[in-house]
């Protein structure tokens, strides 16, 4: 049996992050502050699918 490799689809993941933020009443500014970021660019990149949060940041987002 060949191994199955999973890949994360950035665009769909970004859309899901954006959807969950809106659904739970969080703004980009809320996430920026919770993560301790000086500016919101990283969060915008996540929600647009241009980049993904690090594993540590994914864990923080889940909480």
C-alpha positions in Angstrom: 0.0 0.0 0.0 1.4 3.4 -1.0 1.6 6.1 1.6 -1.0 8.8 1.4 0.3 12.4 1.6 -2.0 15.1 2.7 -1.5 18.7 1.8 -3.1 21.8 3.2 -4.9 23.9 0.6 -4.0 27.4 1.6 -6.8 29.3 -0.2 -9.5 27.0 1.3 -7.9 27.1 4.7 -7.8 30.9 4.6 -11.5 31.0 3.7 -12.3 28.7 6.6 -10.3 30.9 9.0 -12.1 34.0 7.8 -15.5 32.2 8.0 -14.8 31.1 11.6 -13.6 34.5 12.7 -16.8 36.1 11.4 -19.0 33.3 12.7 -17.5 33.8 16.2 -17.6 37.5 16.1 -13.8 38.1 16.0 -12.2 40.9 13.9 -8.7 40.9 12.4 -7.9 43.4 15.1 -9.0 41.0 17.8 -6.8 38.3 16.5 -3.9 40.7 16.0 -4.1 41.7 19.7 -4.6 38.1 20.9 -1.5 37.1 19.0 0.5 40.1 20.1 1.3 41.2 16.6 2.2 44.8 16.0 0.3 45.0 12.7 -2.5 42.9 11.1 -0.7 41.8 7.9 -0.1 38.2 9.0 -3.8 37.8 9.9 -4.8 39.3 6.5 -2.4 36.9 4.7 -4.0 33.9 6.6 -7.6 34.9 5.7 -6.7 35.5 2.1 -4.8 32.2 1.8 -1.5 33.8 0.9 0.1 32.2 3.9 -0.7 29.9 6.8 -0.3 30.4 10.5 2.6 28.5 12.1 1.5 25.4 14.1 1.9 27.4 17.3 -0.4 30.1 15.9 -2.9 27.5 14.7 -3.1 26.2 18.3 -3.7 29.7 19.6 -6.4 30.3 17.0 -8.3 27.1 18.1 -8.6 28.5 21.6 
